[in-house]
Structures are given as C-alpha cells and as structure tokens.
Amino acid sequence: MRRGWCPTVFAPMPSGDGLLVRVKPPLGRLLAVQARALAAAAARDGNGVLELTGRANLQIRGLTAASAERFARAMVGAGLASPDPAAERRRTVAVAPLADAASLDVAASLEDALTQDDALAALPAKFGFAVALSGIAADVRLYPSGEFWAVWPDGAGIAAATRAPVRAALGLAHAFLAVAPGAARMHDADADALFAAAGLRPALPAPLPLRPRIIGQLPGGFGVGLPFGAVDAATLDRLAACGTLHVTPWRAFLVAAATAVPPDPALILDPADPRRALTACPGRPACAAAAADVRADALALARRFPGRALHLSGCAKGCADPRPAPLTLVAGADGYALVRNGTAADPPVARGLSLGQIAAMIAA
C-alpha cells in the first residue's frame, strides 16, 4: 500500500511494471516540440504508455533505474521539469485548460514562488494548488471573482477576497504548516485557524465545483479524450502535429486553436463515445496490488452495456477515482466485489462475482 507517495521525474515510484514517474507540464501546456520529446522519451525509457492524472500531470510507466535518470535529463532539457529536484517536488500548480491571460499570469507567479520558497519543502507530498479550476483535488484554490480573487483552503466553504492571490495562497500554505503540523492534507486543518494564521478574512462563498464539457469542438480548441486517461507514445506523437496540447484533469487534452483532429481509434473524439463512462486503474499486470486486468474487463462490460457508468478498481485503494460512484467493482482473489453508491474502500453488497454474474446483475 503506497499511500502518500507523489512521484516526480527525480523520485520514481516502484510499480508492477517497473518504475513510474510523473511529469508536470508548466501551466499545463505541451508545445508540439515538447509533446514529441515526451513521447520519444516515454517510448525509449519506459514502456511507451502515458497516463493523465487528476491533477493534469502525466505519468510514464515501465522505467528502470538507469532509464529513469535518462528520462529526467530529457524532461529538464525539454523544459518540462525544473533542474532542481526539491523545486520540482514543490511545483504542484494545476491551471484551467482554458484559463485567460490573467489566470495564467497568477499560475506562473505562484509556480515560480513555490520553487523559491524552501520553507514549503515541509508540505506533504500530495499538497497542491489549483488556479481558475474547480472540481479537482487541491489544497489551496484560487479563482477569479470580478476584480478580486477568491482564495480558500480545501474543506472551507468560504473564501477570502484579495487582489494578491499568490501572496494569499502562500500564506495559507505556511499557515497549514503552523497550525496543523503532521496533517496530511489541507482539509484536515481547522479553516478558521488557517485564515487567522494567514491574516485573511473570509468574505465570499467558495465557487461550486464544475466539470466542463471537454470533448469535441470548444471555444478555445478541440477536446480529445483518452480511454482510461491513457495514451501510447505513437498516438501522442501524432496528436502533437495538431498543435499545442493543454493537459486537463479529466482524461483529455485540449488541442489549442484546432477545429478538428484526424480520426484515431486510440482517441475519443465524440462526446457520446461509451468509453467515456468507464473508469479503471491500470490493473494487472501494471500494478502489483491489482488482482485483475480491470481495463480489459471494463471494456468487456461496456460492449454489453454501452454508456453505463462503471468504476473498476484492481484493489480497494481506488486510485483511479476516490469519489463515490453508482457502481464500483473491486477485484479480489476470488472475483469482484460490488459496491453500490460508494468508493472502492466501502463495504460491498456482494463478493466473489464473475463478469458473467456482474453482467446479469446489471441487466436485472
């Protein structure tokens, strides 16, 4: 059980198919030349599979100790990682794929400030920030609100209104270290104590989480979905020819300024594609903790029940989606456990199910 680990290009994480590293594109953008460099390095140094994460990062799998070092050098050379491992660890800013210029400026200033603030090295590995982006995991959120910015800690339903969002966000991060030493995430700390320690006064309701439409033609480009959030290096290289790629936390790229993308069975170009309803972790053999090839099983069920929302998890950790789902299937040594309206860690209503039994239950 590897809880709390947050890999970077300099700190690989062991997995079932070798080492796993994480690339954090600055401001969530991949220029065409950077996307090609990333694809080439993933094919050369890993197993050629890249996965989008819920924080708009990319994970590369199948590396070795030697190839991971080569991959890290390539990412620094491509401008996709800081040359300072400590600064790279703290560079945890997610920004909306369709962010305006003001939001991009705030995100860039925040990212730069984080890499220079050595005191924030004490933050937990998964601690992160979100700019102009709701509905994803983040410890400190910054959202434009007219002439002000709403800035609030995760777990608080109220936000501070400020004209200095970067300073306010850093203040909340320092306050977290002061008032909640040893806490794992921002929502574990008392919100009133955080605001007080940061010298902020909450005055606005926090914006509601939203998940925008991201597949197909959009005002800023063309949204391209990835089955299970995964793409192979060759497909990424082809996609790079379409233009700059904005990385999203919703298993999709936004191809900036594009009006169309050439058909490709490895991509989701239609909002009605039934694969969009499937959520599954890498499963076996990629993950040593997984008890089944859950992605293959998810596709088998989708062929029988196209469009049915399903979450398949290789174990009870539920890495692909920690949120409750209408139907979650958790692989085990004796088959699948079925959880209704819960997470992979919740008590199941049935255990030891085969795919045939699951299909019969869904049909009923």
C-alpha positions in Angstrom: 0.0 0.0 0.0 1.8 3.1 -1.2 -0.2 5.9 0.4 1.2 9.5 0.4 3.8 8.9 -2.4 3.8 11.5 -5.1 6.4 10.7 -7.7 8.3 13.2 -9.8 10.8 12.8 -12.6 13.5 12.7 -10.0 11.7 10.4 -7.5 10.3 7.3 -9.3 7.8 5.1 -7.6 8.0 1.3 -7.9 5.0 -0.3 -9.6 4.1 -3.7 -11.0 5.6 -2.9 -14.4 8.7 -1.1 -13.3 9.3 2.5 -12.1 6.7 5.2 -12.5 7.5 8.9 -12.9 5.3 12.0 -13.1 5.8 14.9 -15.5 4.2 18.3 -14.6 4.0 20.4 -17.8 4.4 24.1 -16.8 1.0 25.8 -16.8 -0.5 22.6 -18.1 0.8 23.2 -21.7 2.7 20.9 -24.0 4.1 22.7 -27.0 4.3 20.4 -30.1 8.1 20.0 -29.7 7.7 19.2 -26.0 4.9 16.6 -26.7 7.2 14.9 -29.3 10.1 14.9 -26.9 7.9 13.4 -24.1 6.6 10.7 -26.5 10.1 9.8 -27.7 11.4 9.6 -24.1 8.4 7.5 -22.9 9.0 5.0 -25.7 12.8 4.9 -25.3 13.0 4.9 -21.5 9.6 3.4 -20.4 7.0 1.1 -21.8 5.6 3.8 -24.1 2.4 4.3 -22.1 1.5 7.8 -20.7 -1.4 8.4 -18.4 -3.2 11.7 -17.5 -3.7 12.2 -13.8 -6.5 14.0 -11.9 -4.1 16.9 -11.4 -3.3 17.4 -15.1 0.1 15.7 -14.9 1.4 12.8 -17.0 2.6 9.5 -15.6 5.1 7.4 -17.5 5.4 3.7 -16.6 7.9 0.9 -17.1 11.1 2.7 -16.4 14.3 1.2 -14.9 16.7 2.8 -12.5 19.1 3.6 -15.4 16.4 4.8 -17.9 14.7 6.9 -15.2 17.8 9.0 -14.9 18.0 9.4 -18.7 14.3 10.3 -18.8 14.7 13.0 -16.1 17.5 14.6 -18.1 15.4 14.6 -21.2 12.5 16.3 -19.4 14.7 19.1 -18.0 16.1 19.6 -21.5 12.6 19.8 -22.9 11.6 22.5 -20.4 9.1 20.1 -18.7 10.9 19.8 -15.3 13.0 22.0 -13.1 16.6 21.0 -12.8 16.3 21.3 -9.0 14.7 18.1 -7.6 13.4 19.9 -4.5 11.9 22.7 -6.5 10.3 20.2 -8.9 8.6 18.5 -6.0 7.0 21.7 -4.9 5.9 22.7 -8.4 2.3 21.5 -7.9 0.0 24.0 -9.6 -2.9 22.9 -11.8 -4.4 25.6 -14.0 -7.6 25.5 -16.1 -7.0 24.4 -19.7 -9.0 27.4 -21.0 -7.6 29.9 -18.5 -7.3 33.5 -19.6 -4.1 35.6 -19.6 -4.7 36.9 -16.0 -5.1 33.4 -14.6 -2.0 32.2 -16.5 0.0 35.0 -15.0 -1.2 34.1 -11.5 -0.4 30.5 -12.0 3.1 31.3 -13.4 3.8 33.6 -10.5 2.6 31.0 -8.0 4.7 28.2 -9.5 7.8 30.4 -9.5 7.2 31.4 -5.9 6.8 27.8 -4.8 10.1 26.7 -6.4 11.9 29.5 -4.5 10.3 29.1 -1.0 12.4 26.4 0.7 10.3 26.6 3.8 7.5 24.9 1.9 9.6 21.8 1.4 7.9 20.6 4.6 4.5 20.4 2.9 3.1 16.9 2.4 3.9 15.2 -0.9 0.4 15.4 -2.3 -0.2 19.1 -1.3 -1.3 21.1 -4.4 -2.8 24.3 -5.7 -5.5 24.9 -8.4 -5.9 28.2 -10.4 -9.2 29.0 -12.0 -10.0 25.3 -11.8 -12.8 23.8 -9.7 -13.8 20.2 -9.2 -10.4 18.6 -8.8 -8.3 17.7 -5.7 -6.4 20.7 -4.4 -5.4 22.0 -1.0 -5.4 25.7 -1.9 -7.7 27.1 -4.6 -7.5 30.4 -6.4 -10.5 31.5 -8.5 -11.1 34.8 -10.3 -14.1 36.7 -8.9 -14.6 40.0 -10.7 -11.8 42.4 -9.8 -10.8 40.2 -6.9 -9.6 36.6 -6.5 -11.3 34.1 -4.2 -8.7 32.1 -2.3 -9.6 29.4 0.1 -8.3 26.2 1.7 -9.8 22.9 0.8 -12.6 22.0 3.1 -13.7 25.6 3.8 -17.0 26.7 2.3 -15.9 30.3 2.4 -13.1 32.2 0.6 -11.1 35.3 1.1 -11.4 38.1 -1.5 -8.0 39.5 -2.4 -6.1 41.4 -5.1 -2.9 39.5 -4.2 -3.9 35.8 -4.8 -0.3 34.4 -4.9 0.6 36.0 -1.5 -2.7 34.8 0.0 -2.2 31.2 -1.3 1.4 31.1 0.0 0.1 32.5 3.3 -2.4 29.6 3.6 0.3 27.1 2.9 2.6 28.5 5.6 -0.4 28.6 7.9 -1.1 25.0 7.3 2.4 24.1 8.4 2.0 26.2 11.5 -1.5 25.2 12.7 -1.7 21.6 11.5 1.8 20.1 11.9 1.8 16.5 10.8 -1.6 16.8 8.9 -1.7 15.0 5.6 -4.0 17.4 3.6 -5.4 20.9 4.0 -8.9 19.6 4.8 -7.5 18.1 7.9 -6.9 21.5 9.4 -9.3 23.9 11.0 -10.4 26.5 8.4 -10.8 29.4 10.9 -7.4 28.8 12.3 -5.9 28.8 8.8 -7.5 32.1 7.8 -6.4 33.7 11.0 -2.8 32.4 10.8 -2.6 33.6 7.2 -4.0 37.1 8.0 -7.0 36.6 5.8 -10.7 37.3 6.4 -13.2 35.0 4.6 -15.8 37.0 2.8 -17.1 35.1 -0.2 -18.8 31.7 -0.7 -16.4 29.3 -2.4 -17.3 28.6 -6.0 -19.2 25.4 -6.7 -17.1 22.6 -8.3 -17.8 22.3 -12.0 -16.7 19.8 -14.7 -16.9 21.4 -18.1 -17.6 19.7 -21.4 -14.2 18.8 -22.7 -14.7 16.5 -25.7 -15.2 17.9 -29.2 -15.3 21.5 -30.6 -14.8 24.1 -27.8 -14.3 27.9 -27.9 -10.5 27.5 -27.4 -9.8 24.4 -29.5 -10.8 20.8 -29.8 -11.1 18.4 -26.9 -9.6 14.9 -27.3 -10.4 12.2 -24.7 -8.2 9.3 -23.8 -9.7 5.9 -22.9 -8.9 5.4 -19.2 -6.8 8.5 -19.4 -4.0 6.6 -21.2 -2.3 7.2 -24.5 0.6 5.4 -26.2 3.7 7.3 -27.3 3.0 6.9 -31.0 -0.5 8.4 -30.6 0.8 11.3 -28.6 3.4 12.0 -31.3 0.6 12.1 -34.0 -1.5 14.3 -31.8 1.4 16.7 -31.4 1.2 17.5 -35.1 -2.2 19.1 -34.4 -0.8 21.9 -32.2 -0.2 22.9 -28.6 -1.8 20.5 -26.1 -3.5 21.7 -23.0 -3.4 19.0 -20.3 -6.7 18.6 -18.4 -7.5 16.7 -15.2 -10.4 15.0 -17.0 -8.6 12.3 -19.0 -8.4 14.6 -22.1 -6.2 17.0 -24.0 -7.4 20.3 -25.4 -5.7 20.9 -28.8 -5.4 24.7 -28.8 -7.0 26.6 -31.7 -7.9 23.3 -33.5 -11.2 22.8 -35.2 -10.8 19.1 -35.8 -8.5 16.1 -35.1 -7.9 13.3 -37.5 -9.9 10.1 -36.6 -7.9 7.7 -34.4 -9.3 4.6 -32.6 -6.9 5.3 -29.8 -8.6 8.6 -29.1 -12.1 9.7 -28.0 -13.4 12.4 -30.3 -17.1 12.0 -29.8 -18.8 13.1 -26.6 -21.1 10.1 -26.9 -18.3 7.5 -27.0 -19.2 4.8 -24.5 -15.6 4.6 -23.2 -16.1 7.9 -21.5 -18.4 6.2 -19.0 -15.6 3.8 -17.8 -13.1 4.5 -15.0 -10.4 1.9 -14.3 -6.9 1.9 -12.8 -4.1 0.3 -14.8 -4.8 -3.0 -13.1 -2.8 -6.2 -13.7 0.0 -6.6 -14.7 0.9 -2.9 -14.5 0.1 -2.6 -10.8 1.4 -5.2 -8.3 -1.5 -4.5 -6.0 -4.1 -5.3 -8.6 -6.0 -8.6 -8.7 -7.3 -8.4 -12.3 -6.9 -6.8 -15.7 -9.6 -4.3 -14.9 -9.4 -2.3 -18.0 -10.0 -5.3 -20.2 -12.9 -6.3 -18.0 -14.3 -2.8 -18.2 -14.3 -2.8 -22.0 -15.9 -6.3 -22.0 -18.8 -5.0 -19.8 -19.0 -1.8 -21.9 -19.7 -3.8 -25.0 -22.7 -5.3 -23.3 -23.8 -2.1 -21.6 -22.6 0.8 -23.7 -22.8 4.1 -21.9 -23.3 2.6 -18.4 -21.1 4.3 -15.8 -18.7 1.8 -14.3 -15.7 2.1 -12.0 -13.4 -0.9 -11.9 -10.6 -1.0 -9.4 -7.8 -3.5 -9.1 -7.8 -3.3 -5.3 -9.6 -1.4 -2.5 -7.4 1.7 -2.8 -9.5 3.0 -5.7 -6.6 5.0 -7.3 -8.5 5.8 -10.5 -11.3 7.6 -8.6 -11.6 8.1 -4.9 -15.1 9.5 -5.2 -18.3 7.5 -4.7 -19.7 6.0 -7.9 -23.1 4.4 -8.6 -21.4 1.1 -9.3 -17.9 0.2 -8.3 -16.3 -3.2 -8.9 -13.3 -4.1 -6.8 -11.1 -7.0 -7.9 -10.0 -9.6 -5.4 -8.5 -13.1 -5.3 -12.0 -14.7 -5.6 -13.5 -12.4 -8.2 -15.1 -8.9 -7.9 -16.8 -7.2 -5.0 -19.7 -5.0 -5.9 -20.2 -1.6 -4.2 -23.3 0.5 -4.8 -23.1 4.3 -4.4 -19.7 4.2 -2.7 -16.0 4.0 -3.2 -13.7 1.0 -3.7 -13.0 1.0 0.1 -16.7 0.9 1.1 -18.4 -2.3 2.2 -19.7 -4.3 -0.8 -23.2 -5.7 -1.3 -21.7 -8.9 -2.9 -18.3 -10.6 -3.2 -16.7 -13.2 -5.4 -18.5 -12.3 -8.6 -17.5 -13.3 -12.1 -18.0 -11.0 -15.0 -21.0 -13.1 -16.1 -22.6 -12.7 -12.7 -22.0 -8.9 -12.7 -23.5 -8.6 -16.2 -26.6 -10.5 -15.0 -26.9 -8.2 -12.1 -26.6 -5.1 -14.2 -29.1 -6.4 -16.7 -31.6 -7.1 -13.9 
